Amino acid sequence: MKTSITAALYSAAIFPGAGHFWLKSWLPGSVIAAVACYALYSLTAIIITVARDISKKLQSGVIPLDIGKIHDAILNQVMTGGSGSVSFALWLLLGVWVVGVLDAYRVGRAHDKQKNGEADSSN
């Protein structure tokens, strides 16, 4: 398999930046992975905050133990209490993932061309 496709698949299937690490392109891979980690951290923090708030409301009896009511409370909490943060973190994660895949393919393609150039010049 070509280096470019393998690197793009690593970044797509494993984690953003994985393809760069496989290509030994450390700095771009580190930046992409760090941004993805930040987005995941932000999403996790939001999820934990919502879960804590909902569990407190369940324990105090504000929300009854009904799955429909719990679902509605979660949706209400996410929509009113930080939907901008959720949207930003999701778009950031999606964007960095796509950029990571495309850039890993680009860097891998440069490696492929370099290998083909070396093979052609040795003949």
N, C-alpha and C positions, 0 to 999 in steps of 0.2 A: 504494500500500500504506500502511496506517496506520503512524504513527510507532511505536506500541507494538509491533507485530509486527516491524517492521524492527529495532528496538533489541534485542528478544529474540533474533531470528535472528543478529544480529551477536555477541551474547554467547554464543550456543549454538555457532555455527559457527566463529567466528574465535578468540576467547579471552575468558575471563571479564573483564568490565569494558569490553569493546569497545563494547557498546551504550550504556553510560554516557558513554563518550568521544564517541560519535556524537551523543548528546543534550546534550553540553557540561556534563555533570554530573561535574566533574573529581574531586572528593574521594571520593565513593563508588566511582567507577571506579578510582581509584588504589588505594584500600584493597583492593578485590576483586582487582585485578590483582596487587598485591603479595603477597597471601595465596596466590594461585594460583602465582605465581613461586616462593615459598618452598616450597610443596608439590612442585612440579616439581624444584626444586633438591635437596630431600631425597631424592626418588625417584632422581634421577640419581646422587647421591652413593652411595646404597646399591647401585645397579646397578654403578657403577664399582668399588666395593670388592669386590663379589662376583666381578666379572670378573677383577680382579687376583689375588684369592686362588685362583680356579680355574686361571688361566693359570700361576701359580707351581707349583701342584700338577701341572699337565700337564707343565711343563718339568722338574720334578724326578722325574717318573715315578710319583708317588703315585697319580695317576689315569691309566689307560691311554687311548690314543687310540681310544676307542669312544664313539660318539654316545650310546648308552644310559647308559654310565657317567658321561659328562659331564653328561647331563641329570639323572641321579640326584644327582650332586654339587651341581649348581646348586640343585635343589629342597631338598636337605638343608641347604645353606648359608643359603638364604633362610628356611627354616622354623625353623632353630635360632639363626641369628645376627642377629636383629633383625626378626623377623616383626612385633613390636609397632610398630616404626618404619615398616615398609612399610605395615601396616594403617592406622596413623594418617595417614600421608602420602596414601595413596589415598583414605581417607574425607574427609580435609580437602579434597583437590582436587575430589572429586565434590561435596561439600557446597557449596564456594564456587562451583562452576560452576552448580549448580542455583539457589543464592541469587542469583547474578549474572543469570541468565536471568529469574528471576521478578521481581527488583527492576528490571531494565531494562524489563520489560513494564509494571510499575507506574508507573515514572517516565514512560515513553512514553505511557501512558494519560492521565496528568495533562497532558502536553503536548497530546494529542489533544483533551481536554476544554477546555483553554484555547483552542486554535485554534477549536473549535466555538463556544465562548462568544463569542469575538471576532467570528466570522462572524455569529452570531445577533444580537449587539448592533449591528452595522453596518447591519442591515436595517431 
